[in-house]
Amino acid sequence: MFGAGAKEQVWVSKPKVTVKKNMTNPIIVKPKFKNKKDLSKMTKVKLEEVGRVYGIELDRRQRKDKLINQLWKAIKK
């Protein structure tokens, strides 16, 4: 019943993936701010994104002025 028309299965190995070594990492340009007033115009989400560029993780549950102070300290380093 099942074996009457069954053919032998052939397993094919997965193709090898080659990694190109000439690919370069993207260049990240850190935005420059003159004072805290520039930061206060941004939303909390945007402040968090800018913080990641500077290497810090901001907690959006905090008030906006605390986020601005933390980010300003990271920018001035």
PyMOL commands that place a pseudoatom at each C-alpha (Angstrom):
pseudoatom trace, name=CA, resn=MET, resi=1, chain=A, elem=C, hetatm=0, pos=[0.000, 0.000, 0.000]
pseudoatom trace, name=CA, resn=PHE, resi=2, chain=A, elem=C, hetatm=0, pos=[2.583, 2.631, 1.035]
pseudoatom trace, name=CA, resn=GLY, resi=3, chain=A, elem=C, hetatm=0, pos=[5.635, 1.061, -0.570]
pseudoatom trace, name=CA, resn=ALA, resi=4, chain=A, elem=C, hetatm=0, pos=[4.265, 0.440, -4.051]
pseudoatom trace, name=CA, resn=GLY, resi=5, chain=A, elem=C, hetatm=0, pos=[5.238, 3.747, -5.646]
pseudoatom trace, name=CA, resn=ALA, resi=6, chain=A, elem=C, hetatm=0, pos=[7.683, 5.056, -3.043]
pseudoatom trace, name=CA, resn=LYS, resi=7, chain=A, elem=C, hetatm=0, pos=[11.072, 6.221, -4.258]
pseudoatom trace, name=CA, resn=GLU, resi=8, chain=A, elem=C, hetatm=0, pos=[14.266, 6.357, -2.274]
pseudoatom trace, name=CA, resn=GLN, resi=9, chain=A, elem=C, hetatm=0, pos=[14.800, 9.704, -0.544]
pseudoatom trace, name=CA, resn=VAL, resi=10, chain=A, elem=C, hetatm=0, pos=[18.010, 11.580, -1.235]
pseudoatom trace, name=CA, resn=TRP, resi=11, chain=A, elem=C, hetatm=0, pos=[19.219, 14.007, 1.434]
pseudoatom trace, name=CA, resn=VAL, resi=12, chain=A, elem=C, hetatm=0, pos=[20.983, 17.095, 0.190]
pseudoatom trace, name=CA, resn=SER, resi=13, chain=A, elem=C, hetatm=0, pos=[23.382, 18.870, 2.525]
pseudoatom trace, name=CA, resn=LYS, resi=14, chain=A, elem=C, hetatm=0, pos=[22.906, 22.569, 3.251]
pseudoatom trace, name=CA, resn=PRO, resi=15, chain=A, elem=C, hetatm=0, pos=[24.987, 24.936, 1.128]
pseudoatom trace, name=CA, resn=LYS, resi=16, chain=A, elem=C, hetatm=0, pos=[27.943, 26.550, 2.817]
pseudoatom trace, name=CA, resn=VAL, resi=17, chain=A, elem=C, hetatm=0, pos=[27.581, 30.231, 3.602]
pseudoatom trace, name=CA, resn=THR, resi=18, chain=A, elem=C, hetatm=0, pos=[30.569, 32.423, 2.940]
pseudoatom trace, name=CA, resn=VAL, resi=19, chain=A, elem=C, hetatm=0, pos=[31.123, 35.666, 4.804]
pseudoatom trace, name=CA, resn=LYS, resi=20, chain=A, elem=C, hetatm=0, pos=[32.608, 38.544, 2.905]
pseudoatom trace, name=CA, resn=LYS, resi=21, chain=A, elem=C, hetatm=0, pos=[35.399, 40.092, 4.924]
pseudoatom trace, name=CA, resn=ASN, resi=22, chain=A, elem=C, hetatm=0, pos=[35.519, 43.314, 2.960]
pseudoatom trace, name=CA, resn=MET, resi=23, chain=A, elem=C, hetatm=0, pos=[32.259, 44.562, 4.488]
pseudoatom trace, name=CA, resn=THR, resi=24, chain=A, elem=C, hetatm=0, pos=[32.799, 47.542, 6.766]
pseudoatom trace, name=CA, resn=ASN, resi=25, chain=A, elem=C, hetatm=0, pos=[30.911, 48.608, 9.850]
pseudoatom trace, name=CA, resn=PRO, resi=26, chain=A, elem=C, hetatm=0, pos=[28.652, 51.650, 9.490]
pseudoatom trace, name=CA, resn=ILE, resi=27, chain=A, elem=C, hetatm=0, pos=[30.059, 54.920, 10.709]
pseudoatom trace, name=CA, resn=ILE, resi=28, chain=A, elem=C, hetatm=0, pos=[28.081, 56.347, 13.609]
pseudoatom trace, name=CA, resn=VAL, resi=29, chain=A, elem=C, hetatm=0, pos=[28.119, 60.107, 13.827]
pseudoatom trace, name=CA, resn=LYS, resi=30, chain=A, elem=C, hetatm=0, pos=[27.327, 61.370, 17.300]
pseudoatom trace, name=CA, resn=PRO, resi=31, chain=A, elem=C, hetatm=0, pos=[24.985, 64.360, 17.232]
pseudoatom trace, name=CA, resn=LYS, resi=32, chain=A, elem=C, hetatm=0, pos=[26.329, 67.511, 18.872]
pseudoatom trace, name=CA, resn=PHE, resi=33, chain=A, elem=C, hetatm=0, pos=[24.330, 69.629, 21.267]
pseudoatom trace, name=CA, resn=LYS, resi=34, chain=A, elem=C, hetatm=0, pos=[25.237, 73.106, 22.480]
pseudoatom trace, name=CA, resn=ASN, resi=35, chain=A, elem=C, hetatm=0, pos=[23.196, 73.064, 25.674]
pseudoatom trace, name=CA, resn=LYS, resi=36, chain=A, elem=C, hetatm=0, pos=[20.460, 71.292, 27.596]
pseudoatom trace, name=CA, resn=LYS, resi=37, chain=A, elem=C, hetatm=0, pos=[17.838, 73.426, 25.898]
pseudoatom trace, name=CA, resn=ASP, resi=38, chain=A, elem=C, hetatm=0, pos=[18.428, 71.498, 22.664]
pseudoatom trace, name=CA, resn=LEU, resi=39, chain=A, elem=C, hetatm=0, pos=[17.779, 68.261, 24.525]
pseudoatom trace, name=CA, resn=SER, resi=40, chain=A, elem=C, hetatm=0, pos=[14.619, 69.546, 26.191]
pseudoatom trace, name=CA, resn=LYS, resi=41, chain=A, elem=C, hetatm=0, pos=[12.974, 69.940, 22.768]
pseudoatom trace, name=CA, resn=MET, resi=42, chain=A, elem=C, hetatm=0, pos=[13.210, 66.170, 22.208]
pseudoatom trace, name=CA, resn=THR, resi=43, chain=A, elem=C, hetatm=0, pos=[10.792, 63.460, 23.304]
pseudoatom trace, name=CA, resn=LYS, resi=44, chain=A, elem=C, hetatm=0, pos=[11.723, 60.774, 25.801]
pseudoatom trace, name=CA, resn=VAL, resi=45, chain=A, elem=C, hetatm=0, pos=[11.929, 58.184, 23.018]
pseudoatom trace, name=CA, resn=LYS, resi=46, chain=A, elem=C, hetatm=0, pos=[14.322, 60.349, 21.024]
pseudoatom trace, name=CA, resn=LEU, resi=47, chain=A, elem=C, hetatm=0, pos=[16.417, 61.013, 24.146]
pseudoatom trace, name=CA, resn=GLU, resi=48, chain=A, elem=C, hetatm=0, pos=[16.702, 57.273, 24.656]
pseudoatom trace, name=CA, resn=GLU, resi=49, chain=A, elem=C, hetatm=0, pos=[17.875, 56.774, 21.057]
pseudoatom trace, name=CA, resn=VAL, resi=50, chain=A, elem=C, hetatm=0, pos=[20.509, 59.496, 21.403]
pseudoatom trace, name=CA, resn=GLY, resi=51, chain=A, elem=C, hetatm=0, pos=[21.615, 57.954, 24.694]
pseudoatom trace, name=CA, resn=ARG, resi=52, chain=A, elem=C, hetatm=0, pos=[22.273, 54.647, 22.949]
pseudoatom trace, name=CA, resn=VAL, resi=53, chain=A, elem=C, hetatm=0, pos=[24.546, 56.436, 20.469]
pseudoatom trace, name=CA, resn=TYR, resi=54, chain=A, elem=C, hetatm=0, pos=[26.548, 57.751, 23.429]
pseudoatom trace, name=CA, resn=GLY, resi=55, chain=A, elem=C, hetatm=0, pos=[26.646, 54.319, 25.064]
pseudoatom trace, name=CA, resn=ILE, resi=56, chain=A, elem=C, hetatm=0, pos=[24.130, 54.732, 27.886]
pseudoatom trace, name=CA, resn=GLU, resi=57, chain=A, elem=C, hetatm=0, pos=[20.697, 53.213, 28.385]
pseudoatom trace, name=CA, resn=LEU, resi=58, chain=A, elem=C, hetatm=0, pos=[18.093, 55.652, 29.697]
pseudoatom trace, name=CA, resn=ASP, resi=59, chain=A, elem=C, hetatm=0, pos=[15.039, 54.529, 31.637]
pseudoatom trace, name=CA, resn=ARG, resi=60, chain=A, elem=C, hetatm=0, pos=[11.984, 56.241, 30.146]
pseudoatom trace, name=CA, resn=ARG, resi=61, chain=A, elem=C, hetatm=0, pos=[10.021, 55.703, 33.344]
pseudoatom trace, name=CA, resn=GLN, resi=62, chain=A, elem=C, hetatm=0, pos=[11.957, 58.554, 34.914]
pseudoatom trace, name=CA, resn=ARG, resi=63, chain=A, elem=C, hetatm=0, pos=[11.062, 62.197, 34.471]
pseudoatom trace, name=CA, resn=LYS, resi=64, chain=A, elem=C, hetatm=0, pos=[12.294, 63.968, 31.391]
pseudoatom trace, name=CA, resn=ASP, resi=65, chain=A, elem=C, hetatm=0, pos=[14.557, 66.389, 33.279]
pseudoatom trace, name=CA, resn=LYS, resi=66, chain=A, elem=C, hetatm=0, pos=[16.400, 63.476, 34.913]
pseudoatom trace, name=CA, resn=LEU, resi=67, chain=A, elem=C, hetatm=0, pos=[16.879, 61.850, 31.516]
pseudoatom trace, name=CA, resn=ILE, resi=68, chain=A, elem=C, hetatm=0, pos=[18.252, 65.105, 30.141]
pseudoatom trace, name=CA, resn=ASN, resi=69, chain=A, elem=C, hetatm=0, pos=[20.728, 65.406, 33.042]
pseudoatom trace, name=CA, resn=GLN, resi=70, chain=A, elem=C, hetatm=0, pos=[21.978, 61.835, 32.579]
pseudoatom trace, name=CA, resn=LEU, resi=71, chain=A, elem=C, hetatm=0, pos=[22.363, 62.321, 28.843]
pseudoatom trace, name=CA, resn=TRP, resi=72, chain=A, elem=C, hetatm=0, pos=[24.103, 65.681, 29.259]
pseudoatom trace, name=CA, resn=LYS, resi=73, chain=A, elem=C, hetatm=0, pos=[26.695, 64.091, 31.585]
pseudoatom trace, name=CA, resn=ALA, resi=74, chain=A, elem=C, hetatm=0, pos=[27.370, 61.390, 28.972]
pseudoatom trace, name=CA, resn=ILE, resi=75, chain=A, elem=C, hetatm=0, pos=[27.707, 63.968, 26.201]
pseudoatom trace, name=CA, resn=LYS, resi=76, chain=A, elem=C, hetatm=0, pos=[30.213, 66.061, 28.170]
pseudoatom trace, name=CA, resn=LYS, resi=77, chain=A, elem=C, hetatm=0, pos=[32.530, 63.084, 28.872]
for i in range(1, 77): cmd.bond("trace and resi %d" % i, "trace and resi %d" % (i + 1))
show_as sticks, trace
zoom trace
